């Protein structure tokens, strides 16, 4: 019986990545209709920054509580956020589409973001 239980546990797909957003989604993203130039990403109110533990933008900041695979292309991220109005919980679905844009689905709406160009060191 113990062997059967062990095999069953290993056969289950890994659906939860604990509390870290995978590196594929990290970076600074700009909600735009076309790819941004480097200068358009600086101090822009419609930019979104994502790293393993944080999801933040203009006037809001969220810490990552749980990350779950939605399917083979998208993840579901449970967040604890705060803004000037107080603290709140939010869940978003993140997906990198075929055009390498970030699709963010939250509160019944989808927003499309382009990756901001990487800053070069001088």
C-alpha positions as CSV (number, residue, x, y, z in Angstrom):
1,X,0.0,0.0,0.0
2,X,2.8,2.4,0.8
3,X,4.3,2.0,-2.7
4,X,1.0,2.8,-4.3
5,X,0.6,6.0,-2.3
6,X,4.1,7.1,-3.2
7,X,3.5,6.5,-6.9
8,X,0.2,8.4,-6.8
9,X,1.9,11.5,-5.3
10,X,4.7,11.6,-7.9
11,X,2.2,11.2,-10.7
12,X,0.3,14.3,-9.8
13,X,1.3,17.4,-11.8
14,X,2.9,20.3,-10.0
15,X,0.2,22.9,-10.0
16,X,1.4,25.3,-7.3
17,X,4.7,27.2,-7.3
18,X,4.3,28.3,-3.7
19,X,4.6,32.1,-3.5
20,X,6.9,33.2,-6.3
21,X,6.1,34.4,-9.8
22,X,8.2,32.6,-12.4
23,X,11.1,34.5,-14.0
24,X,9.3,34.5,-17.4
25,X,6.9,37.2,-16.1
26,X,9.6,39.4,-14.3
27,X,10.4,42.9,-15.5
28,X,8.8,46.2,-16.3
29,X,5.7,46.2,-18.6
30,X,3.9,49.1,-20.2
31,X,0.2,49.0,-21.1
32,X,0.4,50.2,-24.7
33,X,-0.8,49.6,-28.3
34,X,2.7,49.3,-29.6
35,X,6.1,48.4,-28.2
36,X,7.5,51.2,-26.0
37,X,10.7,53.1,-26.3
38,X,13.0,53.1,-23.3
39,X,12.1,56.7,-22.4
40,X,8.3,55.9,-22.3
41,X,8.8,53.4,-19.5
42,X,10.5,55.9,-17.1
43,X,8.1,57.1,-14.4
44,X,5.0,56.1,-16.4
45,X,1.7,55.7,-14.5
46,X,0.6,52.8,-16.7
47,X,3.7,50.6,-16.1
48,X,3.6,47.4,-14.2
49,X,6.6,45.9,-12.4
50,X,6.8,42.2,-11.6
51,X,9.4,40.2,-9.7
52,X,9.2,36.9,-7.8
53,X,7.5,38.4,-4.7
54,X,6.0,41.7,-5.9
55,X,3.5,43.0,-8.4
56,X,3.2,46.8,-8.3
57,X,2.5,49.9,-10.3
58,X,1.4,53.5,-10.0
59,X,-0.2,54.0,-6.5
60,X,-0.5,50.3,-5.7
61,X,1.8,47.6,-4.4
62,X,1.1,43.9,-4.0
63,X,2.9,41.0,-2.4
64,X,2.6,37.6,-3.9
65,X,0.8,35.1,-1.6
66,X,0.3,32.1,-4.0
67,X,1.0,31.2,-7.6
68,X,-0.9,28.4,-9.3
69,X,-0.7,27.1,-12.9
70,X,-4.0,27.7,-14.7
71,X,-2.9,25.8,-17.8
72,X,0.4,25.2,-19.7
73,X,0.6,28.9,-20.6
74,X,-1.0,31.0,-17.8
75,X,-0.6,31.3,-14.0
76,X,-3.0,32.5,-11.4
77,X,-1.5,34.8,-8.8
78,X,-3.1,35.6,-5.5
79,X,-2.0,38.9,-4.1
80,X,-2.3,41.0,-1.0
81,X,-2.3,44.6,-2.1
82,X,-2.4,48.1,-0.7
83,X,-3.1,51.6,-2.0
84,X,-4.1,54.9,-0.5
85,X,-7.6,53.5,0.3
86,X,-6.2,50.5,2.3
87,X,-5.4,46.9,2.0
88,X,-7.2,44.4,-0.3
89,X,-6.9,41.0,-1.9
90,X,-6.7,40.5,-5.6
91,X,-6.3,37.6,-8.0
92,X,-4.9,38.0,-11.5
93,X,-4.2,35.7,-14.4
94,X,-0.9,36.3,-16.2
95,X,-0.1,34.9,-19.6
96,X,2.7,35.7,-22.1
97,X,1.0,35.5,-25.6
98,X,2.5,34.5,-29.0
99,X,3.5,38.2,-29.6
100,X,5.5,38.1,-26.3
101,X,3.0,40.5,-24.7
102,X,1.8,40.1,-21.1
103,X,-1.9,39.6,-20.8
104,X,-3.3,40.4,-17.3
105,X,-6.8,39.3,-16.5
106,X,-8.2,40.8,-13.3
107,X,-11.6,42.1,-12.2
108,X,-13.2,40.9,-15.4
109,X,-11.0,42.9,-17.7
110,X,-7.9,42.0,-19.8
111,X,-5.0,44.5,-20.2
112,X,-2.2,44.0,-22.7
113,X,1.4,45.0,-21.7
114,X,4.6,45.2,-23.7
115,X,8.0,44.5,-22.0
116,X,9.9,47.7,-21.5
117,X,13.4,47.7,-23.0
118,X,16.1,46.6,-20.6
119,X,18.1,49.5,-19.2
120,X,21.7,49.4,-20.3
121,X,24.6,50.1,-17.9
122,X,26.9,52.9,-18.9
